[in-house]
């Protein structure tokens, strides 16, 4: 690898035209290794890529896996990279499949691929294919950089990754922080559906010791007068707080605001819009 890169730079300095070719970063087959680590919040399955960094599949609680490329030495230009599932040299009966594009950026995480692309990569690895990322090199418009993820040893790593995923919480921090508890018209009683939502959020709240604030914002639709609606939004926020406290959440974690009808998220001209506006939003902040 060093010889290829050194030759490329020397040729550029001398003004010699280079043929279109790829600088390939790939770990030798006998040196490929996977590592799997994680906790109840996130699982990571990583493969070091010689000379480049590492390829990582990340699965957060409540989500499907995504793929990211982490660079210690990145020669790719920022911009759209192409993703492929390439067959290994000894699988002549297989053809490469294009997985689309993903953005190369500066920084330690060079590229992030979508959940759909990560799923296609994982399926490719399971069938013996090598997920490959290709992008133009920094040093030359006619040279490209290829990073290849090997399928060697994948099945054992996948088994460990699945075991880790089985211990993940049902939701992650971002998902809990988007929780919206709905209420019936004119009411502040928690429905069974609302309690089920809060029970799921509770699993995360109790697991994450770094949570320092639980922000509750009460809202109403515009039926009735403003003072009544503000009081109704207060009663709704209190209902959520009291339920969480009954399940063991400390009172000093809560901050509450009561907005009445001031901040609708949908039109109050329809039943469905008013239903969306009768709500308490839950936000988390970490210490």
ROMI-898469 format. One record per residue (C-alpha): residue number from 1; residue in one letter; z, x, y. Coordinates in nm, 2 decimals. Layout:
ROMI-898469
NUM,A,Z,X,Y
...
***
This chain:
ROMI-898469
1,X,0.00,0.00,0.00
2,X,0.09,0.28,0.25
3,X,-0.24,0.45,0.17
4,X,-0.44,0.13,0.24
5,X,-0.26,0.06,0.57
6,X,-0.28,0.43,0.69
7,X,-0.65,0.44,0.62
8,X,-0.70,0.12,0.81
9,X,-0.52,0.25,1.12
10,X,-0.70,0.58,1.10
11,X,-1.04,0.41,1.09
12,X,-0.95,0.20,1.39
13,X,-0.85,0.50,1.59
14,X,-1.18,0.67,1.50
15,X,-1.38,0.35,1.59
16,X,-1.52,0.32,1.24
17,X,-1.63,-0.03,1.14
18,X,-1.44,-0.18,0.86
19,X,-1.57,-0.42,0.59
20,X,-1.40,-0.76,0.55
21,X,-1.12,-0.70,0.31
22,X,-0.75,-0.79,0.26
23,X,-0.44,-0.59,0.26
24,X,-0.25,-0.74,-0.03
25,X,0.13,-0.74,-0.06
26,X,0.23,-0.82,-0.41
27,X,0.52,-0.70,-0.63
28,X,0.41,-0.53,-0.95
29,X,0.44,-0.76,-1.25
30,X,0.70,-0.55,-1.43
31,X,0.92,-0.55,-1.11
32,X,0.90,-0.92,-1.02
33,X,1.24,-1.08,-0.99
34,X,1.38,-1.41,-0.87
35,X,1.72,-1.48,-0.72
36,X,1.88,-1.83,-0.70
37,X,2.18,-1.90,-0.48
38,X,2.33,-2.19,-0.29
39,X,2.61,-2.43,-0.24
40,X,2.65,-2.80,-0.18
41,X,2.45,-2.78,0.15
42,X,2.15,-2.57,0.05
43,X,1.98,-2.40,-0.24
44,X,1.75,-2.10,-0.21
45,X,1.51,-1.95,-0.47
46,X,1.36,-1.62,-0.35
47,X,1.12,-1.36,-0.47
48,X,1.11,-1.02,-0.29
49,X,0.75,-0.92,-0.20
50,X,0.71,-0.54,-0.20
51,X,0.63,-0.40,0.14
52,X,0.65,-0.73,0.32
53,X,0.98,-0.92,0.28
54,X,1.05,-1.22,0.06
55,X,0.91,-1.56,-0.03
56,X,1.17,-1.84,-0.04
57,X,1.19,-2.20,-0.15
58,X,1.47,-2.38,0.03
59,X,1.61,-2.71,-0.06
60,X,1.86,-2.87,0.18
61,X,2.09,-3.15,0.08
62,X,1.90,-3.48,0.11
63,X,1.55,-3.32,0.13
64,X,1.27,-3.19,-0.09
65,X,1.21,-2.82,-0.11
66,X,1.02,-2.64,0.17
67,X,0.87,-2.29,0.16
68,X,0.92,-2.01,0.40
69,X,0.80,-1.65,0.43
70,X,1.05,-1.40,0.56
71,X,0.92,-1.07,0.68
72,X,1.08,-0.73,0.72
73,X,0.73,-0.58,0.80
74,X,0.48,-0.84,0.92
75,X,0.11,-0.74,0.98
76,X,-0.01,-1.10,1.02
77,X,-0.14,-1.23,1.36
78,X,0.03,-1.54,1.49
79,X,-0.18,-1.85,1.42
80,X,-0.30,-2.06,1.13
81,X,-0.27,-1.90,0.79
82,X,-0.45,-2.04,0.48
83,X,-0.25,-2.13,0.17
84,X,-0.38,-2.11,-0.18
85,X,-0.28,-2.13,-0.54
86,X,-0.47,-1.84,-0.70
87,X,-0.50,-1.77,-1.07
88,X,-0.38,-1.43,-1.19
89,X,-0.65,-1.18,-1.28
90,X,-0.60,-1.25,-1.65
91,X,-0.66,-1.63,-1.62
92,X,-1.04,-1.64,-1.58
93,X,-1.05,-2.00,-1.68
94,X,-0.86,-2.12,-1.37
95,X,-0.99,-2.17,-1.02
96,X,-0.81,-2.13,-0.69
97,X,-0.70,-2.44,-0.51
98,X,-0.66,-2.47,-0.13
99,X,-0.33,-2.60,-0.01
100,X,-0.41,-2.62,0.36
101,X,-0.28,-2.43,0.66
102,X,0.06,-2.33,0.80
103,X,0.15,-2.16,1.12
104,X,0.24,-1.78,1.13
105,X,0.49,-1.70,1.41
106,X,0.67,-1.40,1.53
107,X,1.02,-1.35,1.41
108,X,1.20,-1.29,1.08
109,X,1.07,-1.62,0.94
110,X,0.70,-1.56,0.96
111,X,0.58,-1.89,0.81
112,X,0.71,-2.23,0.72
113,X,0.52,-2.46,0.49
114,X,0.57,-2.83,0.45
115,X,0.74,-3.02,0.18
116,X,0.41,-3.13,0.04
117,X,0.27,-2.77,0.04
118,X,0.59,-2.64,-0.12
119,X,0.56,-2.90,-0.39
120,X,0.20,-2.79,-0.46
121,X,0.32,-2.42,-0.47
122,X,0.59,-2.50,-0.72
123,X,0.35,-2.70,-0.94
124,X,0.11,-2.40,-0.92
125,X,0.39,-2.16,-1.03
126,X,0.48,-2.39,-1.32
127,X,0.12,-2.37,-1.44
128,X,0.10,-1.99,-1.40
129,X,-0.08,-1.98,-1.06
130,X,0.02,-1.74,-0.78
131,X,0.08,-1.91,-0.44
132,X,-0.10,-1.69,-0.18
133,X,-0.08,-1.68,0.20
134,X,-0.37,-1.52,0.39
135,X,-0.40,-1.45,0.77
136,X,-0.59,-1.21,1.00
137,X,-0.42,-0.88,1.04
138,X,-0.26,-0.77,1.37
139,X,-0.47,-0.45,1.38
140,X,-0.81,-0.59,1.31
141,X,-1.01,-0.91,1.34
142,X,-1.21,-0.81,1.03
143,X,-0.91,-0.74,0.81
144,X,-0.68,-1.00,0.66
145,X,-0.33,-0.98,0.51
146,X,-0.26,-1.15,0.18
147,X,0.09,-1.22,0.05
148,X,0.11,-1.32,-0.31
149,X,0.40,-1.49,-0.49
150,X,0.40,-1.41,-0.86
151,X,0.47,-1.67,-1.13
152,X,0.63,-1.41,-1.36
153,X,0.98,-1.52,-1.46
154,X,0.94,-1.85,-1.27
155,X,1.05,-2.09,-1.54
156,X,1.40,-1.94,-1.57
157,X,1.44,-1.93,-1.19
158,X,1.33,-2.30,-1.17
159,X,1.59,-2.40,-1.42
160,X,1.86,-2.23,-1.22
161,X,1.72,-2.38,-0.89
162,X,1.73,-2.73,-1.04
163,X,2.09,-2.68,-1.16
164,X,2.18,-2.58,-0.80
165,X,2.00,-2.88,-0.66
166,X,2.20,-3.11,-0.88
167,X,2.52,-3.01,-0.69
168,X,2.37,-3.08,-0.34
169,X,2.53,-3.34,-0.12
170,X,2.33,-3.67,-0.08
171,X,2.26,-3.59,0.30
172,X,2.25,-3.29,0.52
173,X,2.39,-3.24,0.87
174,X,2.08,-3.36,1.05
175,X,2.05,-3.67,0.85
176,X,2.42,-3.77,0.89
177,X,2.38,-3.70,1.26
178,X,2.10,-3.97,1.28
179,X,2.31,-4.24,1.12
180,X,2.27,-4.58,1.27
181,X,2.51,-4.86,1.18
182,X,2.37,-5.21,1.24
183,X,2.56,-5.53,1.32
184,X,2.50,-5.91,1.31
185,X,2.44,-6.10,1.64
186,X,2.77,-6.14,1.83
187,X,2.97,-5.96,1.56
188,X,3.16,-5.63,1.50
189,X,3.23,-5.67,1.13
190,X,3.09,-5.40,0.91
191,X,2.86,-5.53,0.64
192,X,2.85,-5.40,0.29
193,X,2.53,-5.21,0.37
194,X,2.70,-5.05,0.67
195,X,3.00,-4.95,0.46
196,X,2.76,-4.79,0.20
197,X,2.59,-4.59,0.48
198,X,2.93,-4.47,0.61
199,X,3.05,-4.38,0.26
200,X,2.74,-4.16,0.22
201,X,2.81,-4.00,0.55
202,X,3.17,-3.95,0.46
203,X,3.08,-3.73,0.16
204,X,2.92,-3.48,0.41
205,X,3.19,-3.51,0.67
206,X,3.46,-3.43,0.42
207,X,3.27,-3.14,0.28
208,X,3.18,-2.96,0.60
209,X,3.49,-2.79,0.75
210,X,3.30,-2.69,1.06
211,X,3.26,-3.04,1.20
212,X,3.46,-3.05,1.53
213,X,3.34,-3.38,1.68
214,X,3.22,-3.72,1.56
215,X,3.05,-3.90,1.85
216,X,3.03,-4.28,1.82
217,X,2.81,-4.47,2.07
218,X,2.83,-4.85,2.06
219,X,2.54,-5.07,2.18
220,X,2.45,-5.44,2.20
221,X,2.15,-5.66,2.26
222,X,2.11,-5.85,2.59
223,X,2.23,-6.19,2.47
224,X,2.53,-6.29,2.68
225,X,2.67,-6.13,3.00
226,X,2.71,-5.76,3.06
227,X,3.09,-5.75,3.04
228,X,3.10,-5.93,2.71
229,X,2.83,-5.71,2.57
230,X,3.01,-5.39,2.67
231,X,3.33,-5.52,2.50
232,X,3.12,-5.60,2.19
233,X,2.98,-5.25,2.18
234,X,3.34,-5.12,2.21
235,X,3.46,-5.33,1.92
236,X,3.16,-5.21,1.71
237,X,3.24,-4.84,1.77
238,X,3.61,-4.91,1.69
239,X,3.51,-5.07,1.37
240,X,3.32,-4.76,1.26
241,X,3.60,-4.53,1.37
242,X,3.87,-4.74,1.19
243,X,3.67,-4.75,0.87
244,X,3.62,-4.37,0.87
245,X,3.99,-4.31,0.95
246,X,4.09,-4.54,0.66
247,X,3.89,-4.30,0.44
248,X,4.08,-4.00,0.56
249,X,3.90,-3.87,0.87
250,X,4.13,-3.74,1.14
251,X,4.15,-3.95,1.45
252,X,4.13,-3.65,1.69
253,X,3.77,-3.58,1.57
254,X,3.64,-3.89,1.73
255,X,3.49,-3.94,2.08
256,X,3.35,-4.28,2.17
257,X,3.13,-4.44,2.43
258,X,3.05,-4.80,2.49
259,X,2.71,-4.88,2.65
260,X,2.67,-5.26,2.60
261,X,2.30,-5.35,2.65
262,X,2.22,-5.05,2.88
263,X,2.02,-4.84,2.63
264,X,1.80,-5.05,2.40
265,X,1.58,-4.88,2.14
266,X,1.35,-5.18,2.10
267,X,1.25,-5.49,2.29
268,X,1.51,-5.76,2.33
269,X,1.23,-6.02,2.34
270,X,1.23,-6.05,1.96
271,X,1.48,-6.10,1.68
272,X,1.38,-5.78,1.51
273,X,1.41,-5.59,1.84
274,X,1.76,-5.73,1.91
275,X,1.87,-5.64,1.56
276,X,1.78,-5.28,1.62
277,X,1.97,-5.28,1.95
278,X,2.30,-5.40,1.79
279,X,2.42,-5.07,1.66
280,X,2.66,-4.78,1.66
281,X,2.51,-4.43,1.64
282,X,2.70,-4.15,1.48
283,X,2.65,-3.79,1.59
284,X,2.82,-3.47,1.45
285,X,2.89,-3.15,1.64
286,X,3.01,-2.83,1.48
287,X,3.28,-2.60,1.61
***
